């Protein structure tokens, strides 16, 4: 089965001389920005890399519904509740487009979900943190969706056609998600002193995990070199992280919030903000299952799968009955 346990990508890039004729022709198409489609020939590692990344992305969307879902019954107004409900439904939809895109590569949805439920497949580290207050919901929209957009806009141009096309609609919806989160935080920051403290506390807890969403630093990123050669990734993890910091600092200023990083300062020579060291030990701990909510998130997905069994069985029985009827009248 294709899962994260499968080694994907080469440990180093192949030179032109080491490539077979087919591999060279494939690379030429990528270099010429021709999209690769499901029925085209592709190297096995290209296929596996895409299955790994797209399925992780899909899992992130559906696990990502859980932290915000925690606040649906406690949203402060009907309007905020309706917005949150729409956002969470969008995330379910993103999961479905992405599972469909991965299925074009020859893996089934059941196989992908089995890998998630067995703890073999990853999903984004960010969703292993708890949503303690209502301000966390706004902060997820602002920072987590903001980071997701930063990463996903370039994916609209990635080399695999079905993935690139799925990202177009996803990015439009993520943009609404980010705006609603920022709007919600703006309301808190312009509200009472207690509401503003709540917003600051949420930023203090979500800032560093949001920076980790972009993945390990470039020199520790196992897949980046090959994925960039294949234009599955257009920018490196560190490039996107820097863009995200540069985008977020002025947004925090408008909110009147302080980013919890004493080393954060504008560097006129680089034309970017410098920022402090990221705790990569925490990142790897969360990846290994040691984050505050890893167990809870996985248990919620497994129980949703088990409790939904009767729906899948009923849908299958209905489809079979319709087929039998059609066959009888044909
Ligand atoms: N969490 O060599 P790299 C969202 C793993 S969607 C967990 O750099 P790569 C929407 C990585 O898989 C958020 N694992 O890997 C939303 C690899 O392990 P493996 C998800 C991580 O693939 C908002 C190992 O580390 N977005 O938020 C993470 O080249 C609000 C080495 O790393 C996507 O999935 C991490 N943060 O680059 C929903 C976008 N980072 O597989 C609800 C598509 C790295 O060998 C509410 N994905 N790892 O076992 C990508 O762009 C890439 O996969 C990266 C990682 C950039 C995430």
Boltz pocket constraint, residues with backbone or C-beta under 6 A from the ligand:
constraints:
  - pocket:
      binder: B
      contacts: [[A, 4], [A, 52], [A, 53], [A, 56], [A, 57], [A, 58], [A, 60], [A, 61], [A, 64], [A, 65], [A, 91], [A, 122], [A, 123], [A, 124], [A, 125], [A, 126], [A, 140], [A, 144], [A, 145], [A, 148], [A, 151], [A, 212], [A, 213], [A, 214], [A, 215], [A, 216], [A, 220], [A, 221], [A, 222], [A, 223], [A, 224], [A, 227], [A, 233], [A, 237], [A, 287]]
      max_distance: 6.0
